[in-house]
Amino acid sequence: MSEFHFIDAGSGSKVHSVVFALKTPAAGHTGLSHLAEHMSFRRSHQYPTAHELFTANTLLPVTINATTLAEYTFFFASSEKANVLLDAVNYLYCGLLNRDYGTDEVILERDGVIFNELAMLETNSDYALNAAIRLTDTNKNAYQHAGGFTQTIGSNSIQALQDYKRQWYQPSNITTLVYSNSAHFFEQCKEVVTALSAETALSEESTLNRNASLSQHASQREHSHLDKEASLDAQTTKGENESIRHVLTWWFPQCFLNGLLQQEATLSTVAGLENTLFIDPEINQQGNFAIRLVTNEAMKEVASELSIEALPKLSQNLTHKLVSDDNDKRLRQLKHVVSACLASFDIRPSKPMPDTDKHAEGVGAAIRYFAQLTDALGSNECAAKDCATKSTYLASANKVSHSYLRALPSPEKSVARERIRKARKDFSAQASASNSEQSLLIPHLNSKYRHFIALEHLPALPRLLRPLANKTTNLKRFNAEHIASHWVYRIAFYQQSRLQAVLAHHLFWQPRTSGECYALGAATYENNLFLFGASDTNITERENWCHKVLSILS
């Protein structure tokens, strides 16, 4: 049965927050845990509309979301309205326990929404470098990337999703944390969660997926197709890379993370400007983090010298002239100079806490409470015992692993476009067929709390899109970044009167629910209202779509 914890917010707090904490281990680089997180918001038997989450976050006084930290996923909701939050908790928990998904909706979320999200991330050069390193790292400490990559996310079958949720999305694996100034509200949350857990236990064996057998066969075809693509990528990369970039990695227990982050600039200087050194702050399954050094260009026969100006507490004998015709020697010297620099630091162990600055006060407090309660996000038991000694630090400083870096395969080679086109067509047909079933198109939360619906609940425009918004005017309302596929549309004053009805309609959210884009919504910025989209594959038609959706759906 679930664990429940009450965190007293004090009399001055008006906002209640509820957080569900689940251990969700990564399944290699597949992104299966990422898919399970997304699908938990998609729908459930009790909340059958695919846009339930979006209308609630946009029009109601509630915020619902999720985040993953150190192999734990945190689903959360916050509101000043206790009754609204209780229903949001009910919605969230129903989604967590649901495993009944159709093949099309999984394909649209996996190959559409999540793929677009990952493609957006991989356009960032730093992210792409880290992704390429992780994909080729075979060290026993190697990260298992929970989010997945564009070339791996499509390998997850519906059966794998159901099996994963069956194992990890169980009441016994869900800890409920309630941040509130009301003990009565805490008891109400317990009642909601306990009742849903009991219902699930009774119906556990009778719930079967209507598309399980079909998806299993589809999954086999997907794996075969993706294997061929992966083979092609490997062959192409190998043929292009006559010379290969090298990656050196140092693994440290996480209790040294805070101290070494303060020395990252010094380490970068020591490694040389021609190379890239960075600290990957993510904690792996062994409770360690990585320091990566990447040779920025393939080893060439050019003389170079390592900088030691910032190298503290080392004798002047550590001057290293690189021999142009000896790449092995150059790598050995790189290892030595950085290891020597690491060994020279006086790093005191400390317990890092999860970064919760981007979350609401109550959500952050609950996550930090959970971290202290279970030590799940801090040092694991073995690391906590070992890392406090100087000898452990020095052993990490002097142990270096070596791997090779190849370019990250193009996202276009990774997704089965025919698969998602077919799923989108079937999804649209289903949506048209269900027009007569209005109960499947009306979000329950918005319907129940229609008296709370207001544009004042619109969220702030994401920071990523604000530069685009700054360049809109009353004459030029639409602005787009076509390379990144982001866009904004400034809503005219005369259009605002019909905006609530537009945002409550399922057709407005169809580009998101059908997987055309990663993000879609409405937001406020600089006293203006905007529609927006991110990583949108249909961006060329989106300006006309904005005009139509604001007029037709009113």
Summary of the structure (lengths in Angstrom):
residues: 554
radius of gyration: 25.5
end to end distance: 46.3
largest distance: 81.9
contacts: 1807
relative contact order: 0.15
helix: 49%
strand: 16%
